[in-house]
Amino acid sequence: MRPARDGERAARSQLRGYVYDIVSEMKYVSQQKSVPAAQRKQAADLLKSMSAPVEYAPWWVRILSAICLGAGTMVGYRRVVRTLGERLGRQSMTPGQGASAELIGSVLIGTAGFTGLPVSTTHIFTSGIAGTMAASGQGVQTGMLVRICMTWLVTLPVTIVLAGGLFYLLD
């Protein structure tokens, strides 16, 4: 009985992949100005009706993600704020530098929301703060910048291993 169940899962996953590919193509067609308006509208209608089955997150995933993000922020916010505000530059960040970095960060993240491009808020705000430090002449502490970049590089494979292990345990 187990192999049939695995086969059904594989078939469902493959079907979801096919539908996702079609949804991606419909999105592309609906945004092309060279395509006639009637066909763009038809592609947009198909996109709207077909995307729900493949572009979703169950309610429990959203709630668990919110809880984990909130708990992580409550535990680690001081360290992040201190690192970015006091240790990234050679001097502590001024309120003007903070406002500039936040403004640029919000514009970039807002633009990514409209364009659908994937961005990392951490990368954007860290780069914004480093930019304000460099532009003001205070300079950036290279050692801290290297440590931050190394953390970013290590985070991806560690997260992959943890997520894969958790999936294996829960499946």
Chimera marker file (.cmm) of the C-alpha trace (Angstrom):
<marker_set name="trace">
<marker id="1" x="0.000" y="0.000" z="0.000" r="1" g="1" b="0" radius="0.5"/>
<marker id="2" x="2.871" y="2.401" z="0.715" r="1" g="1" b="0" radius="0.5"/>
<marker id="3" x="4.301" y="2.499" z="-2.867" r="1" g="1" b="0" radius="0.5"/>
<marker id="4" x="0.935" y="3.524" z="-4.320" r="1" g="1" b="0" radius="0.5"/>
<marker id="5" x="0.741" y="6.354" z="-1.805" r="1" g="1" b="0" radius="0.5"/>
<marker id="6" x="4.219" y="7.551" z="-2.747" r="1" g="1" b="0" radius="0.5"/>
<marker id="7" x="3.258" y="7.286" z="-6.414" r="1" g="1" b="0" radius="0.5"/>
<marker id="8" x="0.191" y="9.423" z="-5.830" r="1" g="1" b="0" radius="0.5"/>
<marker id="9" x="2.305" y="12.035" z="-4.050" r="1" g="1" b="0" radius="0.5"/>
<marker id="10" x="4.805" y="12.067" z="-6.879" r="1" g="1" b="0" radius="0.5"/>
<marker id="11" x="2.038" y="12.401" z="-9.481" r="1" g="1" b="0" radius="0.5"/>
<marker id="12" x="0.411" y="15.225" z="-7.512" r="1" g="1" b="0" radius="0.5"/>
<marker id="13" x="3.740" y="17.012" z="-7.152" r="1" g="1" b="0" radius="0.5"/>
<marker id="14" x="4.449" y="16.608" z="-10.864" r="1" g="1" b="0" radius="0.5"/>
<marker id="15" x="0.984" y="17.903" z="-11.773" r="1" g="1" b="0" radius="0.5"/>
<marker id="16" x="1.457" y="20.904" z="-9.492" r="1" g="1" b="0" radius="0.5"/>
<marker id="17" x="4.753" y="21.577" z="-11.258" r="1" g="1" b="0" radius="0.5"/>
<marker id="18" x="3.081" y="21.474" z="-14.667" r="1" g="1" b="0" radius="0.5"/>
<marker id="19" x="0.326" y="23.841" z="-13.521" r="1" g="1" b="0" radius="0.5"/>
<marker id="20" x="2.938" y="26.174" z="-12.039" r="1" g="1" b="0" radius="0.5"/>
<marker id="21" x="4.796" y="26.207" z="-15.369" r="1" g="1" b="0" radius="0.5"/>
<marker id="22" x="1.563" y="27.106" z="-17.187" r="1" g="1" b="0" radius="0.5"/>
<marker id="23" x="0.834" y="29.832" z="-14.624" r="1" g="1" b="0" radius="0.5"/>
<marker id="24" x="4.315" y="31.271" z="-15.191" r="1" g="1" b="0" radius="0.5"/>
<marker id="25" x="3.764" y="31.298" z="-18.954" r="1" g="1" b="0" radius="0.5"/>
<marker id="26" x="0.343" y="32.960" z="-18.556" r="1" g="1" b="0" radius="0.5"/>
<marker id="27" x="1.923" y="35.621" z="-16.366" r="1" g="1" b="0" radius="0.5"/>
<marker id="28" x="4.569" y="36.248" z="-18.998" r="1" g="1" b="0" radius="0.5"/>
<marker id="29" x="2.012" y="36.447" z="-21.838" r="1" g="1" b="0" radius="0.5"/>
<marker id="30" x="-0.296" y="38.740" z="-19.854" r="1" g="1" b="0" radius="0.5"/>
<marker id="31" x="2.535" y="41.260" z="-19.394" r="1" g="1" b="0" radius="0.5"/>
<marker id="32" x="3.775" y="41.379" z="-22.995" r="1" g="1" b="0" radius="0.5"/>
<marker id="33" x="2.746" y="44.511" z="-24.869" r="1" g="1" b="0" radius="0.5"/>
<marker id="34" x="3.385" y="42.832" z="-28.222" r="1" g="1" b="0" radius="0.5"/>
<marker id="35" x="0.570" y="40.327" z="-27.568" r="1" g="1" b="0" radius="0.5"/>
<marker id="36" x="-2.931" y="41.456" z="-28.660" r="1" g="1" b="0" radius="0.5"/>
<marker id="37" x="-5.101" y="42.814" z="-25.853" r="1" g="1" b="0" radius="0.5"/>
<marker id="38" x="-7.694" y="40.039" z="-26.132" r="1" g="1" b="0" radius="0.5"/>
<marker id="39" x="-5.036" y="37.356" z="-25.701" r="1" g="1" b="0" radius="0.5"/>
<marker id="40" x="-3.418" y="39.248" z="-22.801" r="1" g="1" b="0" radius="0.5"/>
<marker id="41" x="-6.813" y="39.431" z="-21.070" r="1" g="1" b="0" radius="0.5"/>
<marker id="42" x="-7.410" y="35.729" z="-21.675" r="1" g="1" b="0" radius="0.5"/>
<marker id="43" x="-3.962" y="34.909" z="-20.255" r="1" g="1" b="0" radius="0.5"/>
<marker id="44" x="-4.630" y="37.122" z="-17.219" r="1" g="1" b="0" radius="0.5"/>
<marker id="45" x="-7.979" y="35.386" z="-16.610" r="1" g="1" b="0" radius="0.5"/>
<marker id="46" x="-6.335" y="31.956" z="-16.851" r="1" g="1" b="0" radius="0.5"/>
<marker id="47" x="-3.576" y="33.130" z="-14.541" r="1" g="1" b="0" radius="0.5"/>
<marker id="48" x="-6.107" y="34.274" z="-11.965" r="1" g="1" b="0" radius="0.5"/>
<marker id="49" x="-8.084" y="31.034" z="-12.041" r="1" g="1" b="0" radius="0.5"/>
<marker id="50" x="-5.113" y="28.637" z="-12.136" r="1" g="1" b="0" radius="0.5"/>
<marker id="51" x="-2.691" y="30.215" z="-9.657" r="1" g="1" b="0" radius="0.5"/>
<marker id="52" x="-4.638" y="29.444" z="-6.457" r="1" g="1" b="0" radius="0.5"/>
<marker id="53" x="-3.889" y="25.689" z="-6.437" r="1" g="1" b="0" radius="0.5"/>
<marker id="54" x="-0.133" y="26.137" z="-6.826" r="1" g="1" b="0" radius="0.5"/>
<marker id="55" x="0.641" y="29.461" z="-5.136" r="1" g="1" b="0" radius="0.5"/>
<marker id="56" x="-0.559" y="28.987" z="-1.602" r="1" g="1" b="0" radius="0.5"/>
<marker id="57" x="0.628" y="28.456" z="1.934" r="1" g="1" b="0" radius="0.5"/>
<marker id="58" x="-1.529" y="26.561" z="4.424" r="1" g="1" b="0" radius="0.5"/>
<marker id="59" x="-2.819" y="28.604" z="7.363" r="1" g="1" b="0" radius="0.5"/>
<marker id="60" x="-0.701" y="26.696" z="9.860" r="1" g="1" b="0" radius="0.5"/>
<marker id="61" x="2.465" y="27.469" z="7.906" r="1" g="1" b="0" radius="0.5"/>
<marker id="62" x="1.673" y="31.192" z="7.949" r="1" g="1" b="0" radius="0.5"/>
<marker id="63" x="0.911" y="31.176" z="11.680" r="1" g="1" b="0" radius="0.5"/>
<marker id="64" x="4.003" y="29.126" z="12.548" r="1" g="1" b="0" radius="0.5"/>
<marker id="65" x="6.184" y="31.403" z="10.404" r="1" g="1" b="0" radius="0.5"/>
<marker id="66" x="4.808" y="34.512" z="12.116" r="1" g="1" b="0" radius="0.5"/>
<marker id="67" x="5.410" y="33.002" z="15.564" r="1" g="1" b="0" radius="0.5"/>
<marker id="68" x="8.972" y="31.965" z="14.699" r="1" g="1" b="0" radius="0.5"/>
<marker id="69" x="9.816" y="35.346" z="13.166" r="1" g="1" b="0" radius="0.5"/>
<marker id="70" x="8.354" y="37.155" z="16.164" r="1" g="1" b="0" radius="0.5"/>
<marker id="71" x="10.203" y="34.953" z="18.678" r="1" g="1" b="0" radius="0.5"/>
<marker id="72" x="13.477" y="35.321" z="16.788" r="1" g="1" b="0" radius="0.5"/>
<marker id="73" x="13.080" y="39.081" z="16.672" r="1" g="1" b="0" radius="0.5"/>
<marker id="74" x="12.301" y="39.285" z="20.398" r="1" g="1" b="0" radius="0.5"/>
<marker id="75" x="15.379" y="37.241" z="21.255" r="1" g="1" b="0" radius="0.5"/>
<marker id="76" x="17.932" y="38.668" z="18.836" r="1" g="1" b="0" radius="0.5"/>
<marker id="77" x="16.923" y="42.236" z="18.016" r="1" g="1" b="0" radius="0.5"/>
<marker id="78" x="19.383" y="43.923" z="20.386" r="1" g="1" b="0" radius="0.5"/>
<marker id="79" x="22.354" y="42.151" z="18.896" r="1" g="1" b="0" radius="0.5"/>
<marker id="80" x="21.278" y="43.001" z="15.337" r="1" g="1" b="0" radius="0.5"/>
<marker id="81" x="20.585" y="46.654" z="16.192" r="1" g="1" b="0" radius="0.5"/>
<marker id="82" x="23.879" y="47.006" z="18.039" r="1" g="1" b="0" radius="0.5"/>
<marker id="83" x="25.858" y="45.356" z="15.234" r="1" g="1" b="0" radius="0.5"/>
<marker id="84" x="24.341" y="47.423" z="12.442" r="1" g="1" b="0" radius="0.5"/>
<marker id="85" x="24.061" y="50.720" z="14.324" r="1" g="1" b="0" radius="0.5"/>
<marker id="86" x="27.276" y="50.727" z="16.346" r="1" g="1" b="0" radius="0.5"/>
<marker id="87" x="29.726" y="48.174" z="14.957" r="1" g="1" b="0" radius="0.5"/>
<marker id="88" x="29.335" y="48.363" z="11.185" r="1" g="1" b="0" radius="0.5"/>
<marker id="89" x="30.787" y="51.853" z="10.879" r="1" g="1" b="0" radius="0.5"/>
<marker id="90" x="33.819" y="53.319" z="12.567" r="1" g="1" b="0" radius="0.5"/>
<marker id="91" x="31.472" y="55.575" z="14.555" r="1" g="1" b="0" radius="0.5"/>
<marker id="92" x="27.919" y="55.082" z="15.772" r="1" g="1" b="0" radius="0.5"/>
<marker id="93" x="25.191" y="55.771" z="13.249" r="1" g="1" b="0" radius="0.5"/>
<marker id="94" x="23.440" y="59.145" z="13.422" r="1" g="1" b="0" radius="0.5"/>
<marker id="95" x="19.649" y="59.550" z="13.190" r="1" g="1" b="0" radius="0.5"/>
<marker id="96" x="20.051" y="61.058" z="9.697" r="1" g="1" b="0" radius="0.5"/>
<marker id="97" x="21.987" y="58.037" z="8.510" r="1" g="1" b="0" radius="0.5"/>
<marker id="98" x="19.340" y="55.734" z="9.969" r="1" g="1" b="0" radius="0.5"/>
<marker id="99" x="16.572" y="57.681" z="8.248" r="1" g="1" b="0" radius="0.5"/>
<marker id="100" x="18.434" y="57.576" z="4.919" r="1" g="1" b="0" radius="0.5"/>
<marker id="101" x="19.054" y="53.842" z="5.147" r="1" g="1" b="0" radius="0.5"/>
<marker id="102" x="15.414" y="53.172" z="6.113" r="1" g="1" b="0" radius="0.5"/>
<marker id="103" x="14.080" y="55.378" z="3.319" r="1" g="1" b="0" radius="0.5"/>
<marker id="104" x="16.192" y="53.695" z="0.657" r="1" g="1" b="0" radius="0.5"/>
<marker id="105" x="15.368" y="50.273" z="2.101" r="1" g="1" b="0" radius="0.5"/>
<marker id="106" x="11.638" y="50.941" z="2.033" r="1" g="1" b="0" radius="0.5"/>
<marker id="107" x="11.809" y="52.186" z="-1.564" r="1" g="1" b="0" radius="0.5"/>
<marker id="108" x="13.765" y="49.116" z="-2.705" r="1" g="1" b="0" radius="0.5"/>
<marker id="109" x="11.539" y="46.663" z="-0.846" r="1" g="1" b="0" radius="0.5"/>
<marker id="110" x="8.408" y="48.449" z="-2.094" r="1" g="1" b="0" radius="0.5"/>
<marker id="111" x="9.719" y="48.307" z="-5.645" r="1" g="1" b="0" radius="0.5"/>
<marker id="112" x="10.451" y="44.605" z="-5.255" r="1" g="1" b="0" radius="0.5"/>
<marker id="113" x="6.879" y="44.100" z="-4.059" r="1" g="1" b="0" radius="0.5"/>
<marker id="114" x="5.530" y="45.627" z="-7.255" r="1" g="1" b="0" radius="0.5"/>
<marker id="115" x="7.971" y="43.890" z="-9.581" r="1" g="1" b="0" radius="0.5"/>
<marker id="116" x="7.861" y="40.521" z="-7.844" r="1" g="1" b="0" radius="0.5"/>
<marker id="117" x="11.648" y="40.331" z="-7.574" r="1" g="1" b="0" radius="0.5"/>
<marker id="118" x="12.947" y="38.388" z="-4.565" r="1" g="1" b="0" radius="0.5"/>
<marker id="119" x="14.966" y="40.510" z="-2.142" r="1" g="1" b="0" radius="0.5"/>
<marker id="120" x="16.438" y="40.134" z="1.325" r="1" g="1" b="0" radius="0.5"/>
<marker id="121" x="15.487" y="42.900" z="3.716" r="1" g="1" b="0" radius="0.5"/>
<marker id="122" x="18.582" y="42.148" z="5.797" r="1" g="1" b="0" radius="0.5"/>
<marker id="123" x="20.878" y="42.592" z="2.804" r="1" g="1" b="0" radius="0.5"/>
<marker id="124" x="19.127" y="45.783" z="1.748" r="1" g="1" b="0" radius="0.5"/>
<marker id="125" x="19.217" y="47.472" z="5.160" r="1" g="1" b="0" radius="0.5"/>
<marker id="126" x="22.776" y="46.374" z="5.937" r="1" g="1" b="0" radius="0.5"/>
<marker id="127" x="23.927" y="47.717" z="2.578" r="1" g="1" b="0" radius="0.5"/>
<marker id="128" x="21.985" y="50.937" z="3.143" r="1" g="1" b="0" radius="0.5"/>
<marker id="129" x="23.621" y="51.481" z="6.527" r="1" g="1" b="0" radius="0.5"/>
<marker id="130" x="27.079" y="50.680" z="5.128" r="1" g="1" b="0" radius="0.5"/>
<marker id="131" x="26.396" y="53.137" z="2.288" r="1" g="1" b="0" radius="0.5"/>
<marker id="132" x="25.511" y="55.939" z="4.675" r="1" g="1" b="0" radius="0.5"/>
<marker id="133" x="28.647" y="55.233" z="6.707" r="1" g="1" b="0" radius="0.5"/>
<marker id="134" x="30.834" y="55.346" z="3.600" r="1" g="1" b="0" radius="0.5"/>
<marker id="135" x="29.113" y="58.450" z="2.181" r="1" g="1" b="0" radius="0.5"/>
<marker id="136" x="29.499" y="60.390" z="5.429" r="1" g="1" b="0" radius="0.5"/>
<marker id="137" x="33.224" y="59.687" z="5.500" r="1" g="1" b="0" radius="0.5"/>
<marker id="138" x="33.028" y="57.653" z="8.713" r="1" g="1" b="0" radius="0.5"/>
<marker id="139" x="34.094" y="54.503" z="6.912" r="1" g="1" b="0" radius="0.5"/>
<marker id="140" x="33.025" y="50.919" z="7.335" r="1" g="1" b="0" radius="0.5"/>
<marker id="141" x="34.732" y="48.387" z="9.590" r="1" g="1" b="0" radius="0.5"/>
<marker id="142" x="35.931" y="45.795" z="7.119" r="1" g="1" b="0" radius="0.5"/>
<marker id="143" x="36.183" y="43.025" z="9.716" r="1" g="1" b="0" radius="0.5"/>
<marker id="144" x="32.539" y="43.389" z="10.716" r="1" g="1" b="0" radius="0.5"/>
<marker id="145" x="31.434" y="43.530" z="7.074" r="1" g="1" b="0" radius="0.5"/>
<marker id="146" x="33.350" y="40.302" z="6.356" r="1" g="1" b="0" radius="0.5"/>
<marker id="147" x="31.729" y="38.616" z="9.390" r="1" g="1" b="0" radius="0.5"/>
<marker id="148" x="28.261" y="39.658" z="8.187" r="1" g="1" b="0" radius="0.5"/>
<marker id="149" x="28.946" y="38.371" z="4.660" r="1" g="1" b="0" radius="0.5"/>
<marker id="150" x="30.286" y="35.059" z="6.004" r="1" g="1" b="0" radius="0.5"/>
<marker id="151" x="27.141" y="34.683" z="8.100" r="1" g="1" b="0" radius="0.5"/>
<marker id="152" x="25.016" y="35.226" z="4.995" r="1" g="1" b="0" radius="0.5"/>
<marker id="153" x="27.010" y="32.577" z="3.104" r="1" g="1" b="0" radius="0.5"/>
<marker id="154" x="26.758" y="30.014" z="5.919" r="1" g="1" b="0" radius="0.5"/>
<marker id="155" x="23.058" y="30.622" z="6.554" r="1" g="1" b="0" radius="0.5"/>
<marker id="156" x="21.895" y="29.206" z="3.204" r="1" g="1" b="0" radius="0.5"/>
<marker id="157" x="23.397" y="25.693" z="3.435" r="1" g="1" b="0" radius="0.5"/>
<marker id="158" x="22.579" y="25.378" z="7.146" r="1" g="1" b="0" radius="0.5"/>
<marker id="159" x="18.961" y="26.336" z="6.466" r="1" g="1" b="0" radius="0.5"/>
<marker id="160" x="18.765" y="23.848" z="3.604" r="1" g="1" b="0" radius="0.5"/>
<marker id="161" x="20.027" y="21.018" z="5.834" r="1" g="1" b="0" radius="0.5"/>
<marker id="162" x="17.703" y="21.951" z="8.718" r="1" g="1" b="0" radius="0.5"/>
<marker id="163" x="14.639" y="22.276" z="6.478" r="1" g="1" b="0" radius="0.5"/>
<marker id="164" x="15.415" y="19.010" z="4.696" r="1" g="1" b="0" radius="0.5"/>
<marker id="165" x="15.901" y="17.198" z="7.999" r="1" g="1" b="0" radius="0.5"/>
<marker id="166" x="12.689" y="18.590" z="9.435" r="1" g="1" b="0" radius="0.5"/>
<marker id="167" x="10.789" y="17.631" z="6.290" r="1" g="1" b="0" radius="0.5"/>
<marker id="168" x="12.217" y="14.108" z="6.481" r="1" g="1" b="0" radius="0.5"/>
<marker id="169" x="11.158" y="13.800" z="10.147" r="1" g="1" b="0" radius="0.5"/>
<marker id="170" x="7.647" y="15.159" z="9.568" r="1" g="1" b="0" radius="0.5"/>
<marker id="171" x="7.046" y="13.184" z="6.379" r="1" g="1" b="0" radius="0.5"/>
<link id1="1" id2="2" r="1" g="1" b="0" radius="0.2"/>
<link id1="2" id2="3" r="1" g="1" b="0" radius="0.2"/>
<link id1="3" id2="4" r="1" g="1" b="0" radius="0.2"/>
<link id1="4" id2="5" r="1" g="1" b="0" radius="0.2"/>
<link id1="5" id2="6" r="1" g="1" b="0" radius="0.2"/>
<link id1="6" id2="7" r="1" g="1" b="0" radius="0.2"/>
<link id1="7" id2="8" r="1" g="1" b="0" radius="0.2"/>
<link id1="8" id2="9" r="1" g="1" b="0" radius="0.2"/>
<link id1="9" id2="10" r="1" g="1" b="0" radius="0.2"/>
<link id1="10" id2="11" r="1" g="1" b="0" radius="0.2"/>
<link id1="11" id2="12" r="1" g="1" b="0" radius="0.2"/>
<link id1="12" id2="13" r="1" g="1" b="0" radius="0.2"/>
<link id1="13" id2="14" r="1" g="1" b="0" radius="0.2"/>
<link id1="14" id2="15" r="1" g="1" b="0" radius="0.2"/>
<link id1="15" id2="16" r="1" g="1" b="0" radius="0.2"/>
<link id1="16" id2="17" r="1" g="1" b="0" radius="0.2"/>
<link id1="17" id2="18" r="1" g="1" b="0" radius="0.2"/>
<link id1="18" id2="19" r="1" g="1" b="0" radius="0.2"/>
<link id1="19" id2="20" r="1" g="1" b="0" radius="0.2"/>
<link id1="20" id2="21" r="1" g="1" b="0" radius="0.2"/>
<link id1="21" id2="22" r="1" g="1" b="0" radius="0.2"/>
<link id1="22" id2="23" r="1" g="1" b="0" radius="0.2"/>
<link id1="23" id2="24" r="1" g="1" b="0" radius="0.2"/>
<link id1="24" id2="25" r="1" g="1" b="0" radius="0.2"/>
<link id1="25" id2="26" r="1" g="1" b="0" radius="0.2"/>
<link id1="26" id2="27" r="1" g="1" b="0" radius="0.2"/>
<link id1="27" id2="28" r="1" g="1" b="0" radius="0.2"/>
<link id1="28" id2="29" r="1" g="1" b="0" radius="0.2"/>
<link id1="29" id2="30" r="1" g="1" b="0" radius="0.2"/>
<link id1="30" id2="31" r="1" g="1" b="0" radius="0.2"/>
<link id1="31" id2="32" r="1" g="1" b="0" radius="0.2"/>
<link id1="32" id2="33" r="1" g="1" b="0" radius="0.2"/>
<link id1="33" id2="34" r="1" g="1" b="0" radius="0.2"/>
<link id1="34" id2="35" r="1" g="1" b="0" radius="0.2"/>
<link id1="35" id2="36" r="1" g="1" b="0" radius="0.2"/>
<link id1="36" id2="37" r="1" g="1" b="0" radius="0.2"/>
<link id1="37" id2="38" r="1" g="1" b="0" radius="0.2"/>
<link id1="38" id2="39" r="1" g="1" b="0" radius="0.2"/>
<link id1="39" id2="40" r="1" g="1" b="0" radius="0.2"/>
<link id1="40" id2="41" r="1" g="1" b="0" radius="0.2"/>
<link id1="41" id2="42" r="1" g="1" b="0" radius="0.2"/>
<link id1="42" id2="43" r="1" g="1" b="0" radius="0.2"/>
<link id1="43" id2="44" r="1" g="1" b="0" radius="0.2"/>
<link id1="44" id2="45" r="1" g="1" b="0" radius="0.2"/>
<link id1="45" id2="46" r="1" g="1" b="0" radius="0.2"/>
<link id1="46" id2="47" r="1" g="1" b="0" radius="0.2"/>
<link id1="47" id2="48" r="1" g="1" b="0" radius="0.2"/>
<link id1="48" id2="49" r="1" g="1" b="0" radius="0.2"/>
<link id1="49" id2="50" r="1" g="1" b="0" radius="0.2"/>
<link id1="50" id2="51" r="1" g="1" b="0" radius="0.2"/>
<link id1="51" id2="52" r="1" g="1" b="0" radius="0.2"/>
<link id1="52" id2="53" r="1" g="1" b="0" radius="0.2"/>
<link id1="53" id2="54" r="1" g="1" b="0" radius="0.2"/>
<link id1="54" id2="55" r="1" g="1" b="0" radius="0.2"/>
<link id1="55" id2="56" r="1" g="1" b="0" radius="0.2"/>
<link id1="56" id2="57" r="1" g="1" b="0" radius="0.2"/>
<link id1="57" id2="58" r="1" g="1" b="0" radius="0.2"/>
<link id1="58" id2="59" r="1" g="1" b="0" radius="0.2"/>
<link id1="59" id2="60" r="1" g="1" b="0" radius="0.2"/>
<link id1="60" id2="61" r="1" g="1" b="0" radius="0.2"/>
<link id1="61" id2="62" r="1" g="1" b="0" radius="0.2"/>
<link id1="62" id2="63" r="1" g="1" b="0" radius="0.2"/>
<link id1="63" id2="64" r="1" g="1" b="0" radius="0.2"/>
<link id1="64" id2="65" r="1" g="1" b="0" radius="0.2"/>
<link id1="65" id2="66" r="1" g="1" b="0" radius="0.2"/>
<link id1="66" id2="67" r="1" g="1" b="0" radius="0.2"/>
<link id1="67" id2="68" r="1" g="1" b="0" radius="0.2"/>
<link id1="68" id2="69" r="1" g="1" b="0" radius="0.2"/>
<link id1="69" id2="70" r="1" g="1" b="0" radius="0.2"/>
<link id1="70" id2="71" r="1" g="1" b="0" radius="0.2"/>
<link id1="71" id2="72" r="1" g="1" b="0" radius="0.2"/>
<link id1="72" id2="73" r="1" g="1" b="0" radius="0.2"/>
<link id1="73" id2="74" r="1" g="1" b="0" radius="0.2"/>
<link id1="74" id2="75" r="1" g="1" b="0" radius="0.2"/>
<link id1="75" id2="76" r="1" g="1" b="0" radius="0.2"/>
<link id1="76" id2="77" r="1" g="1" b="0" radius="0.2"/>
<link id1="77" id2="78" r="1" g="1" b="0" radius="0.2"/>
<link id1="78" id2="79" r="1" g="1" b="0" radius="0.2"/>
<link id1="79" id2="80" r="1" g="1" b="0" radius="0.2"/>
<link id1="80" id2="81" r="1" g="1" b="0" radius="0.2"/>
<link id1="81" id2="82" r="1" g="1" b="0" radius="0.2"/>
<link id1="82" id2="83" r="1" g="1" b="0" radius="0.2"/>
<link id1="83" id2="84" r="1" g="1" b="0" radius="0.2"/>
<link id1="84" id2="85" r="1" g="1" b="0" radius="0.2"/>
<link id1="85" id2="86" r="1" g="1" b="0" radius="0.2"/>
<link id1="86" id2="87" r="1" g="1" b="0" radius="0.2"/>
<link id1="87" id2="88" r="1" g="1" b="0" radius="0.2"/>
<link id1="88" id2="89" r="1" g="1" b="0" radius="0.2"/>
<link id1="89" id2="90" r="1" g="1" b="0" radius="0.2"/>
<link id1="90" id2="91" r="1" g="1" b="0" radius="0.2"/>
<link id1="91" id2="92" r="1" g="1" b="0" radius="0.2"/>
<link id1="92" id2="93" r="1" g="1" b="0" radius="0.2"/>
<link id1="93" id2="94" r="1" g="1" b="0" radius="0.2"/>
<link id1="94" id2="95" r="1" g="1" b="0" radius="0.2"/>
<link id1="95" id2="96" r="1" g="1" b="0" radius="0.2"/>
<link id1="96" id2="97" r="1" g="1" b="0" radius="0.2"/>
<link id1="97" id2="98" r="1" g="1" b="0" radius="0.2"/>
<link id1="98" id2="99" r="1" g="1" b="0" radius="0.2"/>
<link id1="99" id2="100" r="1" g="1" b="0" radius="0.2"/>
<link id1="100" id2="101" r="1" g="1" b="0" radius="0.2"/>
<link id1="101" id2="102" r="1" g="1" b="0" radius="0.2"/>
<link id1="102" id2="103" r="1" g="1" b="0" radius="0.2"/>
<link id1="103" id2="104" r="1" g="1" b="0" radius="0.2"/>
<link id1="104" id2="105" r="1" g="1" b="0" radius="0.2"/>
<link id1="105" id2="106" r="1" g="1" b="0" radius="0.2"/>
<link id1="106" id2="107" r="1" g="1" b="0" radius="0.2"/>
<link id1="107" id2="108" r="1" g="1" b="0" radius="0.2"/>
<link id1="108" id2="109" r="1" g="1" b="0" radius="0.2"/>
<link id1="109" id2="110" r="1" g="1" b="0" radius="0.2"/>
<link id1="110" id2="111" r="1" g="1" b="0" radius="0.2"/>
<link id1="111" id2="112" r="1" g="1" b="0" radius="0.2"/>
<link id1="112" id2="113" r="1" g="1" b="0" radius="0.2"/>
<link id1="113" id2="114" r="1" g="1" b="0" radius="0.2"/>
<link id1="114" id2="115" r="1" g="1" b="0" radius="0.2"/>
<link id1="115" id2="116" r="1" g="1" b="0" radius="0.2"/>
<link id1="116" id2="117" r="1" g="1" b="0" radius="0.2"/>
<link id1="117" id2="118" r="1" g="1" b="0" radius="0.2"/>
<link id1="118" id2="119" r="1" g="1" b="0" radius="0.2"/>
<link id1="119" id2="120" r="1" g="1" b="0" radius="0.2"/>
<link id1="120" id2="121" r="1" g="1" b="0" radius="0.2"/>
<link id1="121" id2="122" r="1" g="1" b="0" radius="0.2"/>
<link id1="122" id2="123" r="1" g="1" b="0" radius="0.2"/>
<link id1="123" id2="124" r="1" g="1" b="0" radius="0.2"/>
<link id1="124" id2="125" r="1" g="1" b="0" radius="0.2"/>
<link id1="125" id2="126" r="1" g="1" b="0" radius="0.2"/>
<link id1="126" id2="127" r="1" g="1" b="0" radius="0.2"/>
<link id1="127" id2="128" r="1" g="1" b="0" radius="0.2"/>
<link id1="128" id2="129" r="1" g="1" b="0" radius="0.2"/>
<link id1="129" id2="130" r="1" g="1" b="0" radius="0.2"/>
<link id1="130" id2="131" r="1" g="1" b="0" radius="0.2"/>
<link id1="131" id2="132" r="1" g="1" b="0" radius="0.2"/>
<link id1="132" id2="133" r="1" g="1" b="0" radius="0.2"/>
<link id1="133" id2="134" r="1" g="1" b="0" radius="0.2"/>
<link id1="134" id2="135" r="1" g="1" b="0" radius="0.2"/>
<link id1="135" id2="136" r="1" g="1" b="0" radius="0.2"/>
<link id1="136" id2="137" r="1" g="1" b="0" radius="0.2"/>
<link id1="137" id2="138" r="1" g="1" b="0" radius="0.2"/>
<link id1="138" id2="139" r="1" g="1" b="0" radius="0.2"/>
<link id1="139" id2="140" r="1" g="1" b="0" radius="0.2"/>
<link id1="140" id2="141" r="1" g="1" b="0" radius="0.2"/>
<link id1="141" id2="142" r="1" g="1" b="0" radius="0.2"/>
<link id1="142" id2="143" r="1" g="1" b="0" radius="0.2"/>
<link id1="143" id2="144" r="1" g="1" b="0" radius="0.2"/>
<link id1="144" id2="145" r="1" g="1" b="0" radius="0.2"/>
<link id1="145" id2="146" r="1" g="1" b="0" radius="0.2"/>
<link id1="146" id2="147" r="1" g="1" b="0" radius="0.2"/>
<link id1="147" id2="148" r="1" g="1" b="0" radius="0.2"/>
<link id1="148" id2="149" r="1" g="1" b="0" radius="0.2"/>
<link id1="149" id2="150" r="1" g="1" b="0" radius="0.2"/>
<link id1="150" id2="151" r="1" g="1" b="0" radius="0.2"/>
<link id1="151" id2="152" r="1" g="1" b="0" radius="0.2"/>
<link id1="152" id2="153" r="1" g="1" b="0" radius="0.2"/>
<link id1="153" id2="154" r="1" g="1" b="0" radius="0.2"/>
<link id1="154" id2="155" r="1" g="1" b="0" radius="0.2"/>
<link id1="155" id2="156" r="1" g="1" b="0" radius="0.2"/>
<link id1="156" id2="157" r="1" g="1" b="0" radius="0.2"/>
<link id1="157" id2="158" r="1" g="1" b="0" radius="0.2"/>
<link id1="158" id2="159" r="1" g="1" b="0" radius="0.2"/>
<link id1="159" id2="160" r="1" g="1" b="0" radius="0.2"/>
<link id1="160" id2="161" r="1" g="1" b="0" radius="0.2"/>
<link id1="161" id2="162" r="1" g="1" b="0" radius="0.2"/>
<link id1="162" id2="163" r="1" g="1" b="0" radius="0.2"/>
<link id1="163" id2="164" r="1" g="1" b="0" radius="0.2"/>
<link id1="164" id2="165" r="1" g="1" b="0" radius="0.2"/>
<link id1="165" id2="166" r="1" g="1" b="0" radius="0.2"/>
<link id1="166" id2="167" r="1" g="1" b="0" radius="0.2"/>
<link id1="167" id2="168" r="1" g="1" b="0" radius="0.2"/>
<link id1="168" id2="169" r="1" g="1" b="0" radius="0.2"/>
<link id1="169" id2="170" r="1" g="1" b="0" radius="0.2"/>
<link id1="170" id2="171" r="1" g="1" b="0" radius="0.2"/>
</marker_set>
